[in-house]
């Protein structure tokens, strides 16, 4: 899980679209591992199944966190832009009201 977070953090820094592609690929891989665990059976199958389930859970959590962080980053940028626009409008209104007096 820590390795997955490290990859996603690296790709997030670069603003790469791969940050949204890696977790679904790992989800598919974990489902395949889980199915293979039934074929292998016995204790080895239980181990493979546990790895598959933990990989699936960590991929889902990583995808949710990356999506939420991307949403808040976009929200922050749009809010900053809107605040600058409002501040510019207020200062322009004040400037013109003082000149027109």
Gaussian input, Z-matrix of N, CA and C with variables (Angstrom, degrees):
# hf/3-21g

backbone

0 1
 N
 C     1     B1
 C     2     B2     1     A1
 N     3     B3     2     A2     1     D1
 C     4     B4     3     A3     2     D2
 C     5     B5     4     A4     3     D3
 N     6     B6     5     A5     4     D4
 C     7     B7     6     A6     5     D5
 C     8     B8     7     A7     6     D6
 N     9     B9     8     A8     7     D7
 C    10    B10     9     A9     8     D8
 C    11    B11    10    A10     9     D9
 N    12    B12    11    A11    10    D10
 C    13    B13    12    A12    11    D11
 C    14    B14    13    A13    12    D12
 N    15    B15    14    A14    13    D13
 C    16    B16    15    A15    14    D14
 C    17    B17    16    A16    15    D15
 N    18    B18    17    A17    16    D16
 C    19    B19    18    A18    17    D17
 C    20    B20    19    A19    18    D18
 N    21    B21    20    A20    19    D19
 C    22    B22    21    A21    20    D20
 C    23    B23    22    A22    21    D21
 N    24    B24    23    A23    22    D22
 C    25    B25    24    A24    23    D23
 C    26    B26    25    A25    24    D24
 N    27    B27    26    A26    25    D25
 C    28    B28    27    A27    26    D26
 C    29    B29    28    A28    27    D27
 N    30    B30    29    A29    28    D28
 C    31    B31    30    A30    29    D29
 C    32    B32    31    A31    30    D30
 N    33    B33    32    A32    31    D31
 C    34    B34    33    A33    32    D32
 C    35    B35    34    A34    33    D33
 N    36    B36    35    A35    34    D34
 C    37    B37    36    A36    35    D35
 C    38    B38    37    A37    36    D36
 N    39    B39    38    A38    37    D37
 C    40    B40    39    A39    38    D38
 C    41    B41    40    A40    39    D39
 N    42    B42    41    A41    40    D40
 C    43    B43    42    A42    41    D41
 C    44    B44    43    A43    42    D42
 N    45    B45    44    A44    43    D43
 C    46    B46    45    A45    44    D44
 C    47    B47    46    A46    45    D45
 N    48    B48    47    A47    46    D46
 C    49    B49    48    A48    47    D47
 C    50    B50    49    A49    48    D48
 N    51    B51    50    A50    49    D49
 C    52    B52    51    A51    50    D50
 C    53    B53    52    A52    51    D51
 N    54    B54    53    A53    52    D52
 C    55    B55    54    A54    53    D53
 C    56    B56    55    A55    54    D54
 N    57    B57    56    A56    55    D55
 C    58    B58    57    A57    56    D56
 C    59    B59    58    A58    57    D57
 N    60    B60    59    A59    58    D58
 C    61    B61    60    A60    59    D59
 C    62    B62    61    A61    60    D60
 N    63    B63    62    A62    61    D61
 C    64    B64    63    A63    62    D62
 C    65    B65    64    A64    63    D63
 N    66    B66    65    A65    64    D64
 C    67    B67    66    A66    65    D65
 C    68    B68    67    A67    66    D66
 N    69    B69    68    A68    67    D67
 C    70    B70    69    A69    68    D68
 C    71    B71    70    A70    69    D69
 N    72    B72    71    A71    70    D70
 C    73    B73    72    A72    71    D71
 C    74    B74    73    A73    72    D72
 N    75    B75    74    A74    73    D73
 C    76    B76    75    A75    74    D74
 C    77    B77    76    A76    75    D75
 N    78    B78    77    A77    76    D76
 C    79    B79    78    A78    77    D77
 C    80    B80    79    A79    78    D78
 N    81    B81    80    A80    79    D79
 C    82    B82    81    A81    80    D80
 C    83    B83    82    A82    81    D81
 N    84    B84    83    A83    82    D82
 C    85    B85    84    A84    83    D83
 C    86    B86    85    A85    84    D84
 N    87    B87    86    A86    85    D85
 C    88    B88    87    A87    86    D86
 C    89    B89    88    A88    87    D87
 N    90    B90    89    A89    88    D88
 C    91    B91    90    A90    89    D89
 C    92    B92    91    A91    90    D90
 N    93    B93    92    A92    91    D91
 C    94    B94    93    A93    92    D92
 C    95    B95    94    A94    93    D93
 N    96    B96    95    A95    94    D94
 C    97    B97    96    A96    95    D95
 C    98    B98    97    A97    96    D96
 N    99    B99    98    A98    97    D97
 C   100   B100    99    A99    98    D98
 C   101   B101   100   A100    99    D99
 N   102   B102   101   A101   100   D100
 C   103   B103   102   A102   101   D101
 C   104   B104   103   A103   102   D102
 N   105   B105   104   A104   103   D103
 C   106   B106   105   A105   104   D104
 C   107   B107   106   A106   105   D105
 N   108   B108   107   A107   106   D106
 C   109   B109   108   A108   107   D107
 C   110   B110   109   A109   108   D108
 N   111   B111   110   A110   109   D109
 C   112   B112   111   A111   110   D110
 C   113   B113   112   A112   111   D111
 N   114   B114   113   A113   112   D112
 C   115   B115   114   A114   113   D113
 C   116   B116   115   A115   114   D114
 N   117   B117   116   A116   115   D115
 C   118   B118   117   A117   116   D116
 C   119   B119   118   A118   117   D117
 N   120   B120   119   A119   118   D118
 C   121   B121   120   A120   119   D119
 C   122   B122   121   A121   120   D120
 N   123   B123   122   A122   121   D121
 C   124   B124   123   A123   122   D122
 C   125   B125   124   A124   123   D123
 N   126   B126   125   A125   124   D124
 C   127   B127   126   A126   125   D125
 C   128   B128   127   A127   126   D126
 N   129   B129   128   A128   127   D127
 C   130   B130   129   A129   128   D128
 C   131   B131   130   A130   129   D129
 N   132   B132   131   A131   130   D130
 C   133   B133   132   A132   131   D131
 C   134   B134   133   A133   132   D132
 N   135   B135   134   A134   133   D133
 C   136   B136   135   A135   134   D134
 C   137   B137   136   A136   135   D135
 N   138   B138   137   A137   136   D136
 C   139   B139   138   A138   137   D137
 C   140   B140   139   A139   138   D138
 N   141   B141   140   A140   139   D139
 C   142   B142   141   A141   140   D140
 C   143   B143   142   A142   141   D141
 N   144   B144   143   A143   142   D142
 C   145   B145   144   A144   143   D143
 C   146   B146   145   A145   144   D144
 N   147   B147   146   A146   145   D145
 C   148   B148   147   A147   146   D146
 C   149   B149   148   A148   147   D147
 N   150   B150   149   A149   148   D148
 C   151   B151   150   A150   149   D149
 C   152   B152   151   A151   150   D150
 N   153   B153   152   A152   151   D151
 C   154   B154   153   A153   152   D152
 C   155   B155   154   A154   153   D153
 N   156   B156   155   A155   154   D154
 C   157   B157   156   A156   155   D155
 C   158   B158   157   A157   156   D156
 N   159   B159   158   A158   157   D157
 C   160   B160   159   A159   158   D158
 C   161   B161   160   A160   159   D159
 N   162   B162   161   A161   160   D160
 C   163   B163   162   A162   161   D161
 C   164   B164   163   A163   162   D162
 N   165   B165   164   A164   163   D163
 C   166   B166   165   A165   164   D164
 C   167   B167   166   A166   165   D165
 N   168   B168   167   A167   166   D166
 C   169   B169   168   A168   167   D167
 C   170   B170   169   A169   168   D168
 N   171   B171   170   A170   169   D169
 C   172   B172   171   A171   170   D170
 C   173   B173   172   A172   171   D171
 N   174   B174   173   A173   172   D172
 C   175   B175   174   A174   173   D173
 C   176   B176   175   A175   174   D174
 N   177   B177   176   A176   175   D175
 C   178   B178   177   A177   176   D176
 C   179   B179   178   A178   177   D177
 N   180   B180   179   A179   178   D178
 C   181   B181   180   A180   179   D179
 C   182   B182   181   A181   180   D180
 N   183   B183   182   A182   181   D181
 C   184   B184   183   A183   182   D182
 C   185   B185   184   A184   183   D183
 N   186   B186   185   A185   184   D184
 C   187   B187   186   A186   185   D185
 C   188   B188   187   A187   186   D186
 N   189   B189   188   A188   187   D187
 C   190   B190   189   A189   188   D188
 C   191   B191   190   A190   189   D189
 N   192   B192   191   A191   190   D190
 C   193   B193   192   A192   191   D191
 C   194   B194   193   A193   192   D192
 N   195   B195   194   A194   193   D193
 C   196   B196   195   A195   194   D194
 C   197   B197   196   A196   195   D195
 N   198   B198   197   A197   196   D196
 C   199   B199   198   A198   197   D197
 C   200   B200   199   A199   198   D198
 N   201   B201   200   A200   199   D199
 C   202   B202   201   A201   200   D200
 C   203   B203   202   A202   201   D201
 N   204   B204   203   A203   202   D202
 C   205   B205   204   A204   203   D203
 C   206   B206   205   A205   204   D204
 N   207   B207   206   A206   205   D205
 C   208   B208   207   A207   206   D206
 C   209   B209   208   A208   207   D207
 N   210   B210   209   A209   208   D208
 C   211   B211   210   A210   209   D209
 C   212   B212   211   A211   210   D210
 N   213   B213   212   A212   211   D211
 C   214   B214   213   A213   212   D212
 C   215   B215   214   A214   213   D213
 N   216   B216   215   A215   214   D214
 C   217   B217   216   A216   215   D215
 C   218   B218   217   A217   216   D216
 N   219   B219   218   A218   217   D217
 C   220   B220   219   A219   218   D218
 C   221   B221   220   A220   219   D219
 N   222   B222   221   A221   220   D220
 C   223   B223   222   A222   221   D221
 C   224   B224   223   A223   222   D222
 N   225   B225   224   A224   223   D223
 C   226   B226   225   A225   224   D224
 C   227   B227   226   A226   225   D225
 N   228   B228   227   A227   226   D226
 C   229   B229   228   A228   227   D227
 C   230   B230   229   A229   228   D228
 N   231   B231   230   A230   229   D229
 C   232   B232   231   A231   230   D230
 C   233   B233   232   A232   231   D231
 N   234   B234   233   A233   232   D232
 C   235   B235   234   A234   233   D233
 C   236   B236   235   A235   234   D234
 N   237   B237   236   A236   235   D235
 C   238   B238   237   A237   236   D236
 C   239   B239   238   A238   237   D237
 N   240   B240   239   A239   238   D238
 C   241   B241   240   A240   239   D239
 C   242   B242   241   A241   240   D240
 N   243   B243   242   A242   241   D241
 C   244   B244   243   A243   242   D242
 C   245   B245   244   A244   243   D243
 N   246   B246   245   A245   244   D244
 C   247   B247   246   A246   245   D245
 C   248   B248   247   A247   246   D246
 N   249   B249   248   A248   247   D247
 C   250   B250   249   A249   248   D248
 C   251   B251   250   A250   249   D249
 N   252   B252   251   A251   250   D250
 C   253   B253   252   A252   251   D251
 C   254   B254   253   A253   252   D252
 N   255   B255   254   A254   253   D253
 C   256   B256   255   A255   254   D254
 C   257   B257   256   A256   255   D255
 N   258   B258   257   A257   256   D256
 C   259   B259   258   A258   257   D257
 C   260   B260   259   A259   258   D258
 N   261   B261   260   A260   259   D259
 C   262   B262   261   A261   260   D260
 C   263   B263   262   A262   261   D261
 N   264   B264   263   A263   262   D262
 C   265   B265   264   A264   263   D263
 C   266   B266   265   A265   264   D264
 N   267   B267   266   A266   265   D265
 C   268   B268   267   A267   266   D266
 C   269   B269   268   A268   267   D267
 N   270   B270   269   A269   268   D268
 C   271   B271   270   A270   269   D269
 C   272   B272   271   A271   270   D270
 N   273   B273   272   A272   271   D271
 C   274   B274   273   A273   272   D272
 C   275   B275   274   A274   273   D273
 N   276   B276   275   A275   274   D274
 C   277   B277   276   A276   275   D275
 C   278   B278   277   A277   276   D276
 N   279   B279   278   A278   277   D277
 C   280   B280   279   A279   278   D278
 C   281   B281   280   A280   279   D279
 N   282   B282   281   A281   280   D280
 C   283   B283   282   A282   281   D281
 C   284   B284   283   A283   282   D282
 N   285   B285   284   A284   283   D283
 C   286   B286   285   A285   284   D284
 C   287   B287   286   A286   285   D285
 N   288   B288   287   A287   286   D286
 C   289   B289   288   A288   287   D287
 C   290   B290   289   A289   288   D288
 N   291   B291   290   A290   289   D289
 C   292   B292   291   A291   290   D290
 C   293   B293   292   A292   291   D291
 N   294   B294   293   A293   292   D292
 C   295   B295   294   A294   293   D293
 C   296   B296   295   A295   294   D294
 N   297   B297   296   A296   295   D295
 C   298   B298   297   A297   296   D296
 C   299   B299   298   A298   297   D297
 N   300   B300   299   A299   298   D298
 C   301   B301   300   A300   299   D299
 C   302   B302   301   A301   300   D300

   B1=1.4470
   B2=1.5220
   B3=1.3127
   B4=1.4543
   B5=1.5275
   B6=1.3152
   B7=1.4617
   B8=1.5245
   B9=1.3212
   B10=1.4664
   B11=1.5250
   B12=1.3247
   B13=1.4739
   B14=1.5324
   B15=1.3265
   B16=1.4634
   B17=1.5313
   B18=1.3369
   B19=1.4653
   B20=1.5244
   B21=1.3147
   B22=1.4623
   B23=1.5297
   B24=1.3338
   B25=1.4605
   B26=1.5263
   B27=1.3250
   B28=1.4644
   B29=1.5318
   B30=1.3340
   B31=1.4599
   B32=1.5181
   B33=1.3249
   B34=1.4639
   B35=1.5221
   B36=1.3242
   B37=1.4621
   B38=1.5305
   B39=1.3243
   B40=1.4654
   B41=1.5259
   B42=1.3429
   B43=1.4702
   B44=1.5298
   B45=1.3214
   B46=1.4583
   B47=1.5250
   B48=1.3372
   B49=1.4711
   B50=1.5311
   B51=1.3276
   B52=1.4653
   B53=1.5186
   B54=1.3290
   B55=1.4547
   B56=1.5304
   B57=1.3270
   B58=1.4548
   B59=1.5331
   B60=1.3079
   B61=1.4567
   B62=1.5070
   B63=1.3173
   B64=1.4619
   B65=1.5340
   B66=1.3325
   B67=1.4749
   B68=1.5303
   B69=1.3496
   B70=1.4721
   B71=1.5279
   B72=1.3306
   B73=1.4730
   B74=1.5292
   B75=1.3265
   B76=1.4604
   B77=1.5280
   B78=1.3298
   B79=1.4652
   B80=1.5241
   B81=1.3250
   B82=1.4649
   B83=1.5281
   B84=1.3277
   B85=1.4620
   B86=1.5239
   B87=1.3175
   B88=1.4688
   B89=1.5270
   B90=1.3241
   B91=1.4656
   B92=1.5295
   B93=1.3233
   B94=1.4705
   B95=1.5314
   B96=1.3355
   B97=1.4688
   B98=1.5228
   B99=1.3145
   B100=1.4570
   B101=1.5303
   B102=1.3219
   B103=1.4699
   B104=1.5300
   B105=1.3193
   B106=1.4695
   B107=1.5316
   B108=1.3223
   B109=1.4682
   B110=1.5263
   B111=1.3331
   B112=1.4596
   B113=1.5280
   B114=1.3147
   B115=1.4705
   B116=1.5247
   B117=1.3339
   B118=1.4631
   B119=1.5292
   B120=1.3370
   B121=1.4605
   B122=1.5158
   B123=1.3181
   B124=1.4649
   B125=1.5242
   B126=1.3248
   B127=1.4619
   B128=1.5337
   B129=1.3055
   B130=1.4640
   B131=1.5307
   B132=1.3248
   B133=1.4624
   B134=1.5095
   B135=1.3306
   B136=1.4644
   B137=1.5248
   B138=1.3311
   B139=1.4748
   B140=1.5196
   B141=1.3249
   B142=1.4701
   B143=1.5238
   B144=1.3383
   B145=1.4589
   B146=1.5180
   B147=1.3332
   B148=1.4637
   B149=1.5282
   B150=1.3207
   B151=1.4681
   B152=1.5242
   B153=1.3287
   B154=1.4673
   B155=1.5164
   B156=1.3374
   B157=1.4733
   B158=1.5200
   B159=1.3306
   B160=1.4646
   B161=1.5320
   B162=1.3124
   B163=1.4569
   B164=1.5275
   B165=1.3236
   B166=1.4635
   B167=1.5294
   B168=1.3253
   B169=1.4685
   B170=1.5230
   B171=1.3224
   B172=1.4678
   B173=1.5307
   B174=1.3217
   B175=1.4652
   B176=1.5270
   B177=1.3252
   B178=1.4733
   B179=1.5258
   B180=1.3251
   B181=1.4638
   B182=1.5269
   B183=1.3165
   B184=1.4662
   B185=1.5226
   B186=1.3232
   B187=1.4669
   B188=1.5177
   B189=1.3134
   B190=1.4661
   B191=1.5269
   B192=1.3222
   B193=1.4695
   B194=1.5281
   B195=1.3199
   B196=1.4644
   B197=1.5276
   B198=1.3132
   B199=1.4626
   B200=1.5248
   B201=1.3232
   B202=1.4645
   B203=1.5219
   B204=1.3289
   B205=1.4640
   B206=1.5297
   B207=1.3323
   B208=1.4602
   B209=1.5188
   B210=1.3403
   B211=1.4589
   B212=1.5213
   B213=1.3519
   B214=1.4544
   B215=1.5228
   B216=1.3365
   B217=1.4631
   B218=1.5255
   B219=1.3234
   B220=1.4636
   B221=1.5194
   B222=1.3334
   B223=1.4557
   B224=1.5185
   B225=1.3240
   B226=1.4604
   B227=1.5267
   B228=1.3311
   B229=1.4639
   B230=1.5221
   B231=1.3332
   B232=1.4649
   B233=1.5146
   B234=1.3439
   B235=1.4575
   B236=1.5179
   B237=1.3315
   B238=1.4629
   B239=1.5222
   B240=1.3230
   B241=1.4630
   B242=1.5298
   B243=1.3300
   B244=1.4572
   B245=1.5253
   B246=1.3325
   B247=1.4692
   B248=1.5159
   B249=1.3289
   B250=1.4610
   B251=1.5273
   B252=1.3171
   B253=1.4625
   B254=1.5185
   B255=1.3280
   B256=1.4624
   B257=1.5251
   B258=1.3253
   B259=1.4623
   B260=1.5248
   B261=1.3174
   B262=1.4690
   B263=1.5228
   B264=1.3170
   B265=1.4621
   B266=1.5147
   B267=1.3138
   B268=1.4691
   B269=1.5125
   B270=1.3311
   B271=1.4653
   B272=1.5243
   B273=1.3344
   B274=1.4677
   B275=1.5269
   B276=1.3276
   B277=1.4645
   B278=1.5156
   B279=1.3184
   B280=1.4550
   B281=1.5220
   B282=1.3278
   B283=1.4552
   B284=1.5253
   B285=1.3329
   B286=1.4662
   B287=1.5165
   B288=1.3269
   B289=1.4662
   B290=1.5274
   B291=1.3224
   B292=1.4609
   B293=1.5348
   B294=1.2986
   B295=1.4776
   B296=1.5068
   B297=1.3149
   B298=1.4675
   B299=1.5028
   B300=1.3097
   B301=1.4655
   B302=1.4970
   A1=110.28
   A2=115.96
   A3=119.80
   A4=111.36
   A5=116.18
   A6=121.04
   A7=110.88
   A8=116.33
   A9=120.93
   A10=110.73
   A11=116.52
   A12=120.20
   A13=111.31
   A14=116.50
   A15=120.13
   A16=110.76
   A17=117.34
   A18=120.40
   A19=111.27
   A20=116.08
   A21=119.44
   A22=111.29
   A23=117.28
   A24=120.51
   A25=110.40
   A26=116.18
   A27=120.68
   A28=110.86
   A29=116.61
   A30=119.76
   A31=111.91
   A32=117.82
   A33=120.71
   A34=110.15
   A35=117.03
   A36=120.70
   A37=110.87
   A38=116.72
   A39=121.17
   A40=112.26
   A41=117.90
   A42=123.19
   A43=110.86
   A44=115.81
   A45=121.71
   A46=110.70
   A47=117.67
   A48=119.06
   A49=112.55
   A50=117.06
   A51=120.10
   A52=112.43
   A53=117.25
   A54=119.09
   A55=111.63
   A56=116.98
   A57=120.63
   A58=111.76
   A59=118.70
   A60=121.93
   A61=114.46
   A62=117.10
   A63=120.36
   A64=112.31
   A65=120.39
   A66=118.26
   A67=115.01
   A68=120.21
   A69=117.14
   A70=113.85
   A71=117.34
   A72=120.35
   A73=109.60
   A74=116.02
   A75=119.16
   A76=111.64
   A77=117.71
   A78=120.43
   A79=110.60
   A80=116.30
   A81=120.04
   A82=110.02
   A83=116.64
   A84=120.57
   A85=110.87
   A86=117.09
   A87=119.64
   A88=111.53
   A89=117.64
   A90=120.33
   A91=110.11
   A92=116.29
   A93=120.20
   A94=110.27
   A95=116.56
   A96=119.99
   A97=111.09
   A98=116.74
   A99=120.61
   A100=110.94
   A101=116.85
   A102=120.35
   A103=110.37
   A104=116.42
   A105=120.58
   A106=110.62
   A107=116.92
   A108=119.94
   A109=111.39
   A110=118.12
   A111=120.52
   A112=111.41
   A113=115.59
   A114=119.60
   A115=110.22
   A116=116.61
   A117=120.89
   A118=110.12
   A119=116.48
   A120=120.87
   A121=113.59
   A122=115.29
   A123=125.53
   A124=111.90
   A125=116.79
   A126=120.82
   A127=112.31
   A128=116.47
   A129=119.19
   A130=110.49
   A131=115.27
   A132=119.41
   A133=112.14
   A134=116.50
   A135=119.80
   A136=110.18
   A137=116.27
   A138=120.03
   A139=112.05
   A140=116.04
   A141=120.12
   A142=110.27
   A143=116.47
   A144=120.41
   A145=112.07
   A146=116.62
   A147=120.47
   A148=110.84
   A149=116.42
   A150=119.89
   A151=110.21
   A152=116.91
   A153=120.79
   A154=112.19
   A155=116.68
   A156=120.21
   A157=110.78
   A158=117.64
   A159=119.70
   A160=111.37
   A161=117.60
   A162=121.18
   A163=110.75
   A164=116.49
   A165=121.07
   A166=110.70
   A167=116.83
   A168=120.69
   A169=110.96
   A170=117.52
   A171=119.96
   A172=111.30
   A173=117.58
   A174=120.47
   A175=111.42
   A176=115.97
   A177=119.46
   A178=110.35
   A179=116.62
   A180=120.22
   A181=110.41
   A182=117.28
   A183=120.70
   A184=111.36
   A185=117.33
   A186=120.36
   A187=111.18
   A188=117.24
   A189=120.65
   A190=110.71
   A191=117.19
   A192=120.59
   A193=111.24
   A194=117.47
   A195=120.93
   A196=110.54
   A197=117.38
   A198=120.85
   A199=111.11
   A200=116.79
   A201=120.17
   A202=110.50
   A203=117.37
   A204=119.90
   A205=111.38
   A206=117.02
   A207=120.42
   A208=111.67
   A209=117.03
   A210=120.86
   A211=111.01
   A212=116.37
   A213=119.22
   A214=112.15
   A215=117.03
   A216=120.11
   A217=110.50
   A218=116.73
   A219=120.80
   A220=111.37
   A221=116.63
   A222=121.36
   A223=110.22
   A224=116.01
   A225=120.62
   A226=110.84
   A227=116.05
   A228=119.44
   A229=111.56
   A230=117.33
   A231=120.03
   A232=110.55
   A233=117.61
   A234=120.45
   A235=110.63
   A236=117.53
   A237=120.75
   A238=110.21
   A239=116.47
   A240=120.18
   A241=110.49
   A242=116.76
   A243=120.64
   A244=110.85
   A245=116.66
   A246=119.73
   A247=110.87
   A248=117.85
   A249=120.47
   A250=111.12
   A251=116.34
   A252=120.46
   A253=110.53
   A254=117.20
   A255=121.13
   A256=110.23
   A257=117.07
   A258=120.44
   A259=110.91
   A260=116.99
   A261=119.92
   A262=110.33
   A263=117.26
   A264=120.03
   A265=111.88
   A266=117.20
   A267=120.32
   A268=110.25
   A269=117.14
   A270=119.38
   A271=111.27
   A272=117.59
   A273=120.28
   A274=110.60
   A275=116.82
   A276=119.80
   A277=111.14
   A278=116.66
   A279=120.15
   A280=110.15
   A281=117.26
   A282=121.89
   A283=110.67
   A284=117.12
   A285=119.77
   A286=112.68
   A287=118.55
   A288=119.47
   A289=110.76
   A290=117.11
   A291=119.62
   A292=110.14
   A293=117.94
   A294=120.28
   A295=110.45
   A296=117.60
   A297=120.80
   A298=113.39
   A299=120.36
   A300=121.98
   A301=111.86
   D1=-39.22
   D2=179.72
   D3=-64.04
   D4=-37.63
   D5=177.70
   D6=-64.77
   D7=-40.47
   D8=177.56
   D9=-61.94
   D10=-44.53
   D11=178.60
   D12=-62.88
   D13=-37.93
   D14=179.19
   D15=-64.37
   D16=-43.74
   D17=177.69
   D18=-62.30
   D19=-45.33
   D20=-177.71
   D21=-66.02
   D22=-37.17
   D23=177.90
   D24=-65.74
   D25=-40.26
   D26=178.55
   D27=-62.47
   D28=-46.04
   D29=-179.43
   D30=-70.94
   D31=-29.27
   D32=177.90
   D33=-67.77
   D34=-38.21
   D35=177.86
   D36=-61.30
   D37=-35.64
   D38=-178.58
   D39=-87.01
   D40=-2.47
   D41=-176.72
   D42=57.35
   D43=40.71
   D44=-177.88
   D45=-85.27
   D46=142.13
   D47=175.08
   D48=-69.74
   D49=-10.85
   D50=177.53
   D51=-66.14
   D52=-19.64
   D53=179.70
   D54=-63.02
   D55=-24.74
   D56=176.67
   D57=-95.69
   D58=-10.23
   D59=-177.40
   D60=-95.08
   D61=-28.27
   D62=-176.67
   D63=-67.70
   D64=-47.52
   D65=-179.48
   D66=-59.31
   D67=-43.02
   D68=177.16
   D69=-63.44
   D70=-34.91
   D71=177.22
   D72=-64.29
   D73=-42.21
   D74=178.48
   D75=-68.91
   D76=-30.06
   D77=175.43
   D78=-64.00
   D79=-45.04
   D80=178.52
   D81=-62.98
   D82=-42.53
   D83=178.21
   D84=-61.36
   D85=-40.16
   D86=-179.59
   D87=-68.46
   D88=-35.63
   D89=176.58
   D90=-65.73
   D91=-40.24
   D92=176.68
   D93=-62.69
   D94=-43.20
   D95=177.71
   D96=-61.01
   D97=-40.09
   D98=-179.59
   D99=-64.68
   D100=-41.58
   D101=178.25
   D102=-66.58
   D103=-41.05
   D104=178.80
   D105=-63.22
   D106=-31.61
   D107=-179.16
   D108=-62.32
   D109=-31.22
   D110=176.54
   D111=-72.72
   D112=-32.47
   D113=178.91
   D114=-71.01
   D115=-42.11
   D116=-178.45
   D117=-68.28
   D118=-47.38
   D119=177.99
   D120=73.35
   D121=-178.21
   D122=178.72
   D123=54.72
   D124=-153.41
   D125=-177.40
   D126=-69.73
   D127=-34.33
   D128=178.70
   D129=-63.52
   D130=-40.06
   D131=178.42
   D132=-65.30
   D133=-37.20
   D134=177.37
   D135=-63.92
   D136=-40.45
   D137=178.68
   D138=-64.52
   D139=-44.74
   D140=178.67
   D141=-64.39
   D142=-39.62
   D143=177.92
   D144=-63.56
   D145=-40.23
   D146=178.45
   D147=-64.65
   D148=-40.60
   D149=176.99
   D150=-63.89
   D151=-42.12
   D152=179.37
   D153=-62.73
   D154=-44.56
   D155=-179.59
   D156=-65.83
   D157=-44.09
   D158=-179.58
   D159=-66.08
   D160=-36.32
   D161=176.93
   D162=-66.20
   D163=-39.67
   D164=178.68
   D165=-64.52
   D166=-47.04
   D167=-179.20
   D168=-62.96
   D169=-44.26
   D170=-179.60
   D171=-66.43
   D172=-33.95
   D173=177.93
   D174=-68.11
   D175=-40.91
   D176=178.11
   D177=-64.47
   D178=-45.01
   D179=179.39
   D180=-62.60
   D181=-43.32
   D182=179.98
   D183=-63.02
   D184=-41.74
   D185=179.32
   D186=-65.00
   D187=-41.03
   D188=178.63
   D189=-64.30
   D190=-45.60
   D191=-178.76
   D192=-64.93
   D193=-44.17
   D194=179.36
   D195=-62.74
   D196=-40.46
   D197=179.60
   D198=-66.29
   D199=-43.16
   D200=179.62
   D201=-65.34
   D202=-43.34
   D203=178.92
   D204=-63.59
   D205=-39.41
   D206=176.85
   D207=-64.09
   D208=-38.53
   D209=178.13
   D210=-64.08
   D211=-46.95
   D212=-179.00
   D213=-67.58
   D214=-32.36
   D215=177.25
   D216=-65.30
   D217=-43.86
   D218=177.00
   D219=-65.71
   D220=-38.32
   D221=178.47
   D222=-65.37
   D223=-39.72
   D224=-180.00
   D225=-64.44
   D226=-42.14
   D227=179.34
   D228=-65.09
   D229=-43.71
   D230=-179.14
   D231=-68.92
   D232=-35.50
   D233=178.12
   D234=-67.20
   D235=-40.93
   D236=179.13
   D237=-63.97
   D238=-40.94
   D239=179.01
   D240=-64.60
   D241=-41.34
   D242=179.77
   D243=-67.10
   D244=-38.82
   D245=178.99
   D246=-65.47
   D247=-38.81
   D248=176.99
   D249=-64.31
   D250=-39.39
   D251=178.68
   D252=-64.59
   D253=-44.12
   D254=179.40
   D255=-64.54
   D256=-43.07
   D257=179.17
   D258=-63.28
   D259=-39.72
   D260=178.61
   D261=-66.49
   D262=-40.91
   D263=178.57
   D264=-64.93
   D265=-40.82
   D266=178.94
   D267=-64.56
   D268=-44.66
   D269=-178.99
   D270=-67.21
   D271=-36.49
   D272=177.80
   D273=-67.97
   D274=-41.89
   D275=178.03
   D276=-62.52
   D277=-42.67
   D278=178.64
   D279=-63.68
   D280=-43.64
   D281=-178.98
   D282=-60.40
   D283=-47.26
   D284=-177.71
   D285=-72.09
   D286=-31.14
   D287=176.77
   D288=-70.51
   D289=-32.82
   D290=178.32
   D291=-73.66
   D292=-34.60
   D293=179.76
   D294=-72.62
   D295=-39.05
   D296=-176.48
   D297=-75.98
   D298=-9.64
   D299=179.45
   D300=-69.39

